[in-house]
């Protein structure tokens, strides 16, 4: 499973907006990899930011 998919699954499972630090804690991935995945997911418009620095899957 790719890093993007892992990050997206963590976000869906938690069902609440998460920041990169919390995603890193839950998934066990490296912070730099999480940041890259969040940027890619944002560029693909698969996630949205309800408040600054927090992300959730697009509904």
N, C-alpha and C positions, 0 to 999 in steps of 0.2 A: 504494500500500500504506500502511495506517495505521501510526502509530508503534507501537501495541500489537503489530501483526503483525510489524513489523521486529524489535522487542525479543524476541518469542517465537521468531522464526526464528534470531536470533543465539544464544539460549540453547540451542535444539535442536542447532544446528550445533556449538557448542563442547562439548556433552555433559558439562559439569562445572558445578557451582554458580558463579555469577558475581555480583559486586557491581555497583552502578550505575556506578561509575567505569570498570570494565572494559567494561561494555556500551557506555558512551559512547565509549571508545577504539575498539572494534571497529566499531561502527555509524556513527560520525561524527555522531550526533545530539547535540542540545543536552542538557546534564545535566538541566535542568528538565523537558524533554519525556520523558526516560527515567524520571525519578521519577514523573511523572504516569502513564505507561504501566504501570510496576510496580505502582502503587497500584490502577489499574483491573484489571489482571490478577489481583492478589491478591483484590480484591473479587469477581471472577468465579470465583475458586477454580481458576484455570488454572495458577498457579505455587505452589510451596511453598518454605519456607525450612529447609534442613537444618541451617544454623547461622546465627547472628546476622549480618544484613546481606548474606547471600548467598542467591541465588534460583536455582531450577531449575524446568523444566516439571513439572507434576504427572503422575505415571505412571498 
